[in-house]
Amino acid sequence: MKLSERVLSLKESPVRKLVPVANRAKEAGKKVYHLNIGQPDIKTPKVFMEAINNYDTDIIKYSFSYGEPVLIHAIQDFFKRDGIVFSDKNILITNGGSEAVTFATIAVCDPGDEILVPEPFYTNYNGFTGEVSAKIKPITTKAEDGYHLPKKADIVKLISPKTKAIMFSNPGNPTGTILRQDEMDMIAEIAIEYNLFIISDEVYRGMAFDGLEGISMGTIKGIEDRLIILESVSKRYSACGARIGAICSRNEELMANILKLCQARLCVATLEQIGAAALYKLPQSYTESIKNEYQKRRDIAYNALSQIPGVVCKKPTGAFYFIFQLPVEDAEEFIVWMLEDFELDGETIMLAPAEGFYATPGLGRNEARIAYVLNEDGMKRAMYILEKGLEAYQQIHR
Ligand SMILES: Cc1ncc(COP(=O)(O)O)c(C=O)c1O
């Protein structure tokens, strides 16, 4: 029996593929500081479980395919804070932001179609587009430019008759970059000129540092019919396991068709939607508090990394990641070595190799992504272990 070319061509997630190596390190008695995955250690706000506990029902029924109204209304109010108005039909609840990306891709691409994506990009975009045999056309961004977009002329030359959309996460995973207003305006301009959809992945929105705001694409006028915004409770509300996200667009034809995909998978878990509604109702002060916490962690990680000889990184301004160059040839080999062969008083760290965040072959080989999702003490200790590990690795690999 032969498996499909589609599934065979998918790549393993670089964030998760080294998990068996980490598990072996743990079985051998090592403590592993996980800096490889965006799983925050911040407590999920109590309102999540309270709302579920107060939900009075005898039967856990199927939810509506489009989602629970209480959650849809809470998301509408969340966007209204920024003057962005979505009707009930403009929001569909999904199984995490992941399903929102998948549905957006299925809805806009036929097999062989292309989506422009600034690279390095959230590595699972490869999986989501691969599932529908669409292709990512990378817009390469560079560390020295803070991973900001190149000039319009460099972007439009990548557009072909097969290009259907431009997709990006803002704030960026894995770069931590926040798009400037002029970049957002440029994306809108290109999308209008070349008749493309804009898939704006805003699952980290609000997590912006150094006084930056991290504005939604939804604030830009004139792109209402082509804009698809992706949402999630995973990161902002530290609720990754709830698996609640949303796809939001004012293009009613698009949403009516995505609803068919929602119906085909029946619905999203009922109780988690009830909990998620309470999260979206949290005041702005909640986002401010987590933002301050992540800014502190960003400073610890960035200050420590930028002092390690041979490490090259730019200060990121959002989300809770950044990508940096290591003074090694092959970052994946170093990461595996840290897990298998290195320990400092029984402890080691795990990073994500960055090659899988690029579509252009060869890029990112000596880079890693760090997720600064540990508390201040954990981050300080992890950075110290990294520094000592690198010293030891370089001694061996001279
Ligand atoms: C940019 C981006 N989009 C979407 C997702 C998917 O998140 P979830 O499916 O947990 O909502 C992630 C998760 O790491 C992400 O980093």
The ligand as a MOL file (V3000), in Angstrom:
LIG
                    3D

  0  0  0     0  0            999 V3000
M  V30 BEGIN CTAB
M  V30 COUNTS 16 16 0 0 0
M  V30 BEGIN ATOM
M  V30 1 C 1.8840 32.2380 14.9330 0
M  V30 2 C 1.0410 31.1310 15.4540 0
M  V30 3 N -0.1590 30.9190 14.8990 0
M  V30 4 C -0.9560 29.9200 15.3130 0
M  V30 5 C -0.5630 29.0940 16.3400 0
M  V30 6 C -1.4860 27.9970 16.7370 0
M  V30 7 O -1.8930 28.1320 18.0310 0
M  V30 8 P -3.1130 27.3210 18.6440 0
M  V30 9 O -3.5340 26.2930 17.6760 0
M  V30 10 O -2.6090 26.7470 19.9210 0
M  V30 11 O -4.1580 28.3600 18.8550 0
M  V30 12 C 0.6740 29.2610 16.9510 0
M  V30 13 C 1.1450 28.3660 18.0110 0
M  V30 14 O 2.2800 28.3630 18.4480 0
M  V30 15 C 1.5000 30.3200 16.5020 0
M  V30 16 O 2.7010 30.5450 17.0390 0
M  V30 END ATOM
M  V30 BEGIN BOND
M  V30 1 1 1 2
M  V30 2 1 2 3
M  V30 3 2 2 15
M  V30 4 2 3 4
M  V30 5 1 4 5
M  V30 6 1 5 6
M  V30 7 2 5 12
M  V30 8 1 6 7
M  V30 9 1 7 8
M  V30 10 2 8 9
M  V30 11 1 8 10
M  V30 12 1 8 11
M  V30 13 1 12 13
M  V30 14 1 12 15
M  V30 15 2 13 14
M  V30 16 1 15 16
M  V30 END BOND
M  V30 END CTAB
M  END
